[in-house]
């Protein structure tokens, strides 16, 4: 399972497909405000680090990935200046 950000997720799947023999699929795309998208990705990757295989590839099911994504958004969406607060706390 790859967890990452993209402005054009379908196009990104196509780009990733070039290096993979197995068929890749886009299971879920979540709209996120542009000013928070990188922070959400960083927090999601941090929280799922124990499941990281390599890079942005994680060993988890589609349902678990969707639950983690939605939880991250719920938990952090209401925080103003999220990126700045993350830098201050070295997250």
HELIX and SHEET records of a PDB file:
HELIX    1   1 UNK A    9  UNK A   17  1                                   9    
HELIX    2   2 UNK A   37  UNK A   47  1                                  11    
HELIX    3   3 UNK A   49  UNK A   51  5                                   3    
HELIX    4   4 UNK A   62  UNK A   76  1                                  15    
HELIX    5   5 UNK A   82  UNK A   88  1                                   7    
SHEET    1   A 2 UNK A  52  UNK A  54  0                                        
SHEET    2   A 2 UNK A  57  UNK A  58 -1                                        
END                                                                             
